[in-house]
Amino acid sequence: MNFSRYSKEYIDGIESFLHFAYSYGDPHGEKIQCPCAKCRNILWNRRNVVYDHLICHGFVKGYTRWINHGEWDIKLNVDDDMDYSCDDIDGLLNDQFRDVAQAGGVYDGPNEDAKKFYSLLEETQKAIMCSKTADSLRWHEEERSKDGKLRHPADGLAWKDFDRVNQDFAQDCRNVRLGLSSDGFNPFRTMNELKLLWVSGVETYDASRNETFQMRAALMWTISDFPAYAMLSCWSTKGKFACPCCNYGTNSRYLKHSPKMCYMDHRVFLPMDHPWRSNKRSFNGKIEFRPPPAPLKGIDVLNSLRDFENVFGKKKKRSNDGPWKKRSIFFELPYWQHNLLHHNLDVTPIEKNIVDSILGTLLDISGKTKDHAKALYDLKDMGMEEPSSTRYRR
């Protein structure tokens, strides 16, 4: 790598690399990962394309040991008649996801799920191979201000509790914590890979320290809108107990005039000495001194659903009539039941809905305003307002 890209030594080195990669690596048909400075082991190309790229762009900085092309540090003290091959995460992923046409033995390469997961791993590995990015990966542990103020997810209680429970994972601050942003999907095909990343990890080169390490990863939480929340948590977000956090303590009321389910009594989340707890007139005509509902712990959820029969398909009747629809597949992850925070809500659609309702009411937009006769009669039933507006007098 230290020779001029047009020197005989450099060109001979490329030939040696290509021979090694195709002999001892794991090529996908005629393609291998291109280690040039442009492709950065992300894109797969044929031998002649890789050769041209390495001449034009050179090797990606720091890639001195060909871990993506079959070179390993593992030394085995075995007899000559033993198999010298060793398992690696790429091979395991290939076994899990590879689409093989049985007729004629045609190999079609990894399917779409595998490609997405490869992309996740390779993007992470690529980032750490840059010394500046590798330094940033440790910033939350080595340079973050730890004055008790909430500036970073690492300052949050969920992160700290995860470190307390999983101390072996937290020992290396380069281990990756994942947040799954989704609009609802079936994560079944990625569970094995997430478990593999947790147990054994993947060998990764750290350019800032000029060393390789076993990078592990953990799924900390999901991020979604409210309908997808039901898909990911498997708790029904409709009806009387629509809030998975409040669960069976959800304060709900059906408005017979509107008609719709309404979720009230949010004063229970205020401090016990807050003046609004004693304010009758501005709320439902009652004082509020109840404590907030106790959140369900992951281990309690898993214990209650351990014998739950998962029934798939909309037309199939579930064995229970409660808010649980299924046992979440995320509980297959060995650490998920101990996570303090499982799901986060994307505030973008929530803010949009709130703004639409406020503007629709202020501008009296037909079909969007919340200030109508039915709402006033619902307020009367709750003892909060008299239907005295002249707009609704007949």
C-alpha positions as CSV (number, residue, x, y, z in Angstrom):
1,M,0.0,0.0,0.0
2,N,3.0,2.3,0.5
3,F,4.1,2.0,-3.1
4,S,3.1,4.3,-5.9
5,R,-0.1,3.0,-7.5
6,Y,1.6,2.8,-10.9
7,S,4.7,0.9,-9.7
8,K,5.4,-2.7,-10.5
9,E,5.4,-3.6,-6.7
10,Y,2.0,-2.1,-6.2
11,I,0.5,-3.9,-9.2
12,D,2.0,-7.2,-8.1
13,G,0.6,-6.6,-4.7
14,I,-2.9,-6.1,-6.2
15,E,-2.6,-9.4,-8.1
16,S,-1.5,-11.1,-4.9
17,F,-4.5,-9.6,-3.0
18,L,-7.0,-10.7,-5.7
19,H,-5.6,-14.2,-5.7
20,F,-5.8,-14.4,-2.0
21,A,-9.4,-13.0,-1.8
22,Y,-10.7,-15.4,-4.4
23,S,-8.9,-18.4,-2.9
24,Y,-9.4,-17.8,0.8
25,G,-12.2,-15.3,1.0
26,D,-16.0,-15.7,0.5
27,P,-16.7,-14.4,-3.0
28,H,-20.4,-14.1,-4.1
29,G,-20.1,-15.8,-7.4
30,E,-17.6,-13.7,-9.4
31,K,-17.8,-10.7,-7.0
32,I,-15.9,-9.7,-3.9
33,Q,-16.1,-6.6,-1.7
34,C,-14.1,-3.9,-3.3
35,P,-11.6,-2.4,-0.8
36,C,-10.8,0.7,-2.8
37,A,-11.0,4.1,-1.2
38,K,-14.2,4.8,-3.0
39,C,-16.2,1.5,-2.4
40,R,-14.7,1.0,1.1
41,N,-15.7,-2.7,1.3
42,I,-19.3,-1.7,0.8
43,L,-19.9,-2.5,-2.9
44,W,-19.3,-5.9,-4.5
45,N,-17.6,-6.0,-7.9
46,R,-16.0,-8.4,-10.3
47,R,-12.3,-9.0,-10.3
48,N,-11.4,-6.7,-13.2
49,V,-13.5,-3.9,-11.7
50,V,-11.8,-4.3,-8.3
51,Y,-8.4,-4.3,-10.1
52,D,-9.2,-1.0,-11.9
53,H,-10.5,0.6,-8.7
54,L,-7.4,-0.2,-6.7
55,I,-5.3,1.3,-9.5
56,C,-7.3,4.4,-9.7
57,H,-8.3,5.0,-6.1
58,G,-6.0,2.9,-4.0
59,F,-6.9,0.9,-0.9
60,V,-9.1,2.3,1.8
61,K,-7.0,3.9,4.5
62,G,-6.2,1.5,7.4
63,Y,-7.2,-1.7,5.6
64,T,-3.8,-3.4,6.2
65,R,-5.3,-6.8,7.3
66,W,-7.8,-8.2,4.9
67,I,-10.5,-9.3,7.4
68,N,-13.2,-9.0,4.8
69,H,-11.3,-11.2,2.3
70,G,-10.3,-14.2,4.4
71,E,-7.3,-13.1,6.5
72,W,-7.7,-13.9,10.2
73,D,-5.5,-13.7,13.3
74,I,-6.8,-17.0,14.6
75,K,-4.0,-19.6,14.8
76,L,-5.1,-23.2,15.2
77,N,-2.9,-25.9,16.7
78,V,-4.3,-28.9,14.9
79,D,-3.2,-31.9,13.0
80,D,-2.6,-31.7,9.2
81,D,-5.6,-33.8,8.4
82,M,-8.1,-31.4,10.1
83,D,-10.2,-28.8,8.4
84,Y,-8.5,-25.4,8.8
85,S,-11.6,-23.4,7.9
86,C,-13.2,-21.2,10.6
87,D,-16.7,-19.7,10.9
88,D,-17.3,-16.0,10.5
89,I,-20.3,-13.8,10.6
90,D,-20.4,-13.4,6.8
91,G,-20.6,-17.1,6.3
92,L,-23.3,-17.5,8.9
93,L,-25.3,-14.7,7.3
94,N,-24.8,-16.4,3.9
95,D,-26.1,-19.7,5.3
96,Q,-29.1,-17.9,6.8
97,F,-30.1,-15.7,3.8
98,R,-28.7,-17.2,0.6
99,D,-31.2,-17.9,-2.1
100,V,-30.2,-21.1,-3.8
101,A,-32.0,-22.4,-6.8
102,Q,-32.2,-26.2,-6.3
103,A,-32.6,-27.0,-9.9
104,G,-29.2,-26.9,-11.6
105,G,-27.5,-25.6,-8.5
106,V,-27.7,-21.9,-9.6
107,Y,-26.6,-19.4,-6.9
108,D,-28.5,-16.2,-7.0
109,G,-26.6,-14.4,-4.1
110,P,-28.0,-13.0,-0.9
111,N,-31.6,-12.0,-0.8
112,E,-33.0,-8.5,0.1
113,D,-33.1,-9.1,3.8
114,A,-29.4,-10.2,3.8
115,K,-28.4,-7.3,1.7
116,K,-30.0,-4.8,4.2
117,F,-28.2,-6.5,7.1
118,Y,-24.9,-6.6,5.2
119,S,-25.3,-2.9,4.6
120,L,-25.9,-2.3,8.3
121,L,-22.7,-4.2,9.3
122,E,-20.6,-2.8,6.5
123,E,-21.6,0.8,7.1
124,T,-20.7,0.4,10.8
125,Q,-17.4,-1.2,10.0
126,K,-16.6,1.4,7.4
127,A,-17.3,4.2,9.9
128,I,-14.9,2.7,12.4
129,M,-12.2,2.3,9.8
130,C,-12.0,6.1,9.6
131,S,-10.0,7.3,12.6
132,K,-12.2,10.5,13.2
133,T,-15.4,8.5,13.2
134,A,-13.9,5.8,15.4
135,D,-13.0,8.6,17.9
136,S,-16.6,9.8,17.8
137,L,-17.8,6.3,18.5
138,R,-16.2,6.6,22.0
139,W,-17.2,10.2,22.6
140,H,-20.2,9.3,24.8
141,E,-17.9,7.6,27.2
142,E,-14.7,9.5,27.1
143,E,-15.6,13.1,26.3
144,R,-19.3,13.6,27.2
145,S,-20.0,16.0,30.0
146,K,-21.3,13.9,32.9
147,D,-22.9,16.7,35.0
148,G,-26.4,15.0,35.3
149,K,-28.0,17.0,32.5
150,L,-29.8,15.2,29.7
151,R,-27.9,16.0,26.5
152,H,-27.4,12.5,25.0
153,P,-29.1,9.1,25.2
154,A,-26.3,8.0,27.4
155,D,-27.5,10.5,30.0
156,G,-30.9,8.8,30.1
157,L,-32.0,6.3,32.7
158,A,-32.6,3.6,30.1
159,W,-29.0,3.7,28.8
160,K,-27.6,3.7,32.3
161,D,-29.8,0.8,33.5
162,F,-28.8,-1.2,30.4
163,D,-25.1,-0.7,31.3
164,R,-25.8,-1.8,34.9
165,V,-27.5,-5.0,33.8
166,N,-25.1,-5.8,30.9
167,Q,-21.7,-4.8,32.3
168,D,-19.7,-7.1,30.0
169,F,-21.3,-5.2,27.0
170,A,-20.7,-1.8,28.5
171,Q,-17.0,-2.5,29.2
172,D,-16.2,-1.6,25.6
173,C,-17.7,1.7,24.6
174,R,-17.2,0.9,20.9
175,N,-20.0,-1.7,21.1
176,V,-23.0,-0.4,19.0
177,R,-26.4,0.4,20.4
178,L,-29.2,0.3,17.8
179,G,-32.5,2.1,17.6
180,L,-34.9,0.6,15.1
181,S,-36.9,3.2,13.3
182,S,-39.9,1.7,11.5
183,D,-43.4,2.2,10.3
184,G,-44.3,-1.4,11.2
185,F,-42.8,-4.6,9.8
186,N,-42.1,-8.2,10.6
187,P,-38.5,-8.4,12.1
188,F,-38.4,-12.2,12.1
189,R,-35.7,-12.5,9.4
190,T,-33.3,-10.3,11.4
191,M,-33.6,-11.9,14.8
192,N,-30.9,-14.5,14.3
193,E,-28.5,-11.8,13.2
194,L,-29.3,-9.5,16.2
195,K,-28.7,-12.5,18.5
196,L,-25.5,-13.3,16.8
197,L,-24.3,-9.7,17.1
198,W,-25.1,-9.8,20.8
199,V,-23.4,-13.1,21.6
200,S,-20.3,-13.1,19.4
201,G,-20.2,-9.9,17.5
202,V,-18.2,-9.2,14.3
203,E,-14.5,-8.6,14.0
204,T,-13.9,-4.9,13.1
205,Y,-10.9,-2.7,12.6
206,D,-10.5,0.4,14.7
207,A,-8.4,2.9,12.8
208,S,-8.0,5.3,15.7
209,R,-6.3,2.6,17.8
210,N,-4.8,0.6,14.9
211,E,-6.3,-2.7,16.2
212,T,-9.1,-5.1,15.6
213,F,-11.8,-5.9,18.1
214,Q,-15.0,-7.9,18.4
215,M,-17.7,-5.4,17.9
216,R,-21.0,-6.4,19.5
217,A,-24.4,-4.7,19.0
218,A,-27.6,-4.5,21.0
219,L,-31.1,-3.2,20.1
220,M,-31.9,-0.6,22.7
221,W,-35.4,0.4,21.5
222,T,-37.7,1.1,18.5
223,I,-38.9,4.4,17.1
224,S,-42.3,4.6,15.3
225,D,-45.6,6.3,15.0
226,F,-48.5,5.2,17.2
227,P,-50.1,2.6,14.8
228,A,-46.7,1.0,14.3
229,Y,-46.3,1.0,18.1
230,A,-49.0,-1.6,18.2
231,M,-47.2,-3.8,15.6
232,L,-43.9,-3.6,17.4
233,S,-45.1,-4.0,21.0
234,C,-48.0,-6.3,20.2
235,W,-50.3,-4.4,22.6
236,S,-53.5,-3.1,20.9
237,T,-53.4,0.7,20.7
238,K,-57.1,1.0,20.3
239,G,-60.0,0.9,22.7
240,K,-60.2,1.2,26.5
241,F,-56.5,0.4,27.2
242,A,-54.8,2.0,24.2
243,C,-51.7,3.2,26.1
244,P,-49.0,0.4,26.4
245,C,-47.2,2.4,29.1
246,C,-50.3,3.0,31.3
247,N,-51.5,-0.5,30.2
248,Y,-54.4,-1.6,32.5
249,G,-54.2,1.8,34.3
250,T,-55.1,3.8,31.2
251,N,-57.7,6.5,32.0
252,S,-60.2,6.4,29.2
253,R,-63.8,7.5,28.6
254,Y,-66.1,7.0,25.8
255,L,-67.8,10.2,24.5
256,K,-71.3,9.2,23.4
257,H,-72.0,12.4,21.5
258,S,-68.8,12.6,19.4
259,P,-68.6,9.5,19.4
260,K,-65.1,8.3,20.2
261,M,-62.8,7.1,22.9
262,C,-61.1,9.9,24.9
263,Y,-58.1,9.6,27.1
264,M,-58.2,11.9,30.1
265,D,-56.9,12.5,33.6
266,H,-53.3,13.3,32.7
267,R,-52.9,15.2,35.9
268,V,-51.9,11.9,37.6
269,F,-48.4,12.4,36.0
270,L,-47.9,15.8,37.7
271,P,-46.0,16.2,41.0
272,M,-48.3,15.5,44.0
273,D,-48.1,19.1,45.1
274,H,-48.8,20.7,41.7
275,P,-51.6,23.3,41.9
276,W,-53.4,21.9,38.9
277,R,-54.2,18.7,40.9
278,S,-56.6,20.8,43.0
279,N,-58.0,22.8,40.1
280,K,-61.6,21.6,39.6
281,R,-62.9,24.3,37.3
282,S,-60.4,23.9,34.5
283,F,-60.6,20.2,34.3
284,N,-63.3,17.6,35.1
285,G,-64.8,19.2,38.2
286,K,-62.8,16.9,40.5
287,I,-59.5,17.1,42.4
288,E,-56.9,14.6,41.4
289,F,-54.5,13.0,43.9
290,R,-54.0,9.5,42.3
291,P,-50.5,8.4,41.5
292,P,-49.5,7.6,37.9
293,P,-50.1,4.1,36.6
294,A,-47.2,1.7,37.2
295,P,-45.4,0.8,33.9
296,L,-45.1,-2.8,33.0
297,K,-41.7,-4.3,33.3
298,G,-40.4,-6.4,30.4
299,I,-39.8,-9.4,32.6
300,D,-43.4,-9.2,33.9
301,V,-44.7,-9.0,30.4
302,L,-42.6,-12.0,29.3
303,N,-43.8,-14.0,32.3
304,S,-47.5,-13.2,31.6
305,L,-47.1,-14.1,27.9
306,R,-44.9,-17.1,28.3
307,D,-47.7,-19.5,27.5
308,F,-49.4,-17.1,25.1
309,E,-50.3,-18.7,21.8
310,N,-49.3,-16.5,18.9
311,V,-52.0,-16.6,16.2
312,F,-51.1,-14.9,12.9
313,G,-53.5,-13.5,10.3
314,K,-56.3,-11.0,10.6
315,K,-59.1,-13.5,10.2
316,K,-57.9,-15.9,12.9
317,K,-59.4,-15.5,16.3
318,R,-57.1,-15.0,19.2
319,S,-57.3,-17.2,22.2
320,N,-57.6,-14.2,24.5
321,D,-59.7,-11.1,24.4
322,G,-57.3,-8.7,26.2
323,P,-55.1,-6.0,24.7
324,W,-52.2,-8.3,24.0
325,K,-52.3,-9.4,20.3
326,K,-49.2,-11.5,20.3
327,R,-46.0,-12.1,22.2
328,S,-43.4,-9.7,20.7
329,I,-40.6,-11.4,18.8
330,F,-38.2,-9.0,20.4
331,F,-38.4,-11.1,23.5
332,E,-36.2,-13.6,21.7
333,L,-33.3,-11.2,22.3
334,P,-31.8,-12.3,25.6
335,Y,-31.5,-8.8,27.0
336,W,-34.9,-7.4,25.8
337,Q,-36.9,-8.4,28.8
338,H,-34.5,-6.3,31.0
339,N,-34.5,-3.2,28.9
340,L,-36.1,-0.3,30.8
341,L,-37.4,1.4,27.6
342,H,-38.6,-0.7,24.7
343,H,-40.4,1.7,22.4
344,N,-40.3,5.4,21.5
345,L,-42.8,7.5,19.6
346,D,-41.9,9.5,16.6
347,V,-43.1,13.0,17.5
348,T,-43.4,14.2,13.8
349,P,-46.9,12.7,13.1
350,I,-48.0,13.6,16.7
351,E,-47.0,17.2,16.3
352,K,-48.8,17.3,12.9
353,N,-52.1,16.0,14.3
354,I,-52.0,18.4,17.2
355,V,-51.2,21.4,15.0
356,D,-54.0,20.4,12.6
357,S,-56.5,20.2,15.4
358,I,-55.4,23.6,16.9
359,L,-55.5,25.4,13.6
360,G,-58.7,23.7,12.5
361,T,-60.4,24.9,15.7
362,L,-59.0,28.4,15.7
363,L,-59.9,28.9,12.0
364,D,-63.2,27.1,12.4
365,I,-62.4,24.8,9.5
366,S,-65.4,22.5,8.7
367,G,-64.6,18.9,9.5
368,K,-61.5,19.7,11.4
369,T,-62.6,22.0,14.2
370,K,-63.1,20.4,17.6
371,D,-65.4,23.2,18.8
372,H,-68.8,21.8,17.7
373,A,-72.1,21.0,19.3
374,K,-71.2,17.3,20.0
375,A,-68.1,18.4,21.9
376,L,-70.1,20.8,24.0
377,Y,-72.6,18.2,25.0
378,D,-69.8,15.8,25.9
379,L,-68.3,18.5,28.1
380,K,-71.7,18.9,29.8
381,D,-71.9,15.2,30.5
382,M,-68.5,15.5,32.2
383,G,-69.6,18.5,34.2
384,M,-67.1,20.8,32.6
385,E,-69.2,23.1,30.3
386,E,-72.7,24.2,29.5
387,P,-73.8,24.2,25.8
388,S,-74.5,27.9,26.0
389,S,-72.9,29.0,22.7
390,T,-75.4,30.8,20.5
391,R,-74.0,29.1,17.5
392,Y,-75.7,25.9,18.4
393,R,-79.1,27.2,19.6
394,R,-82.0,26.3,17.4
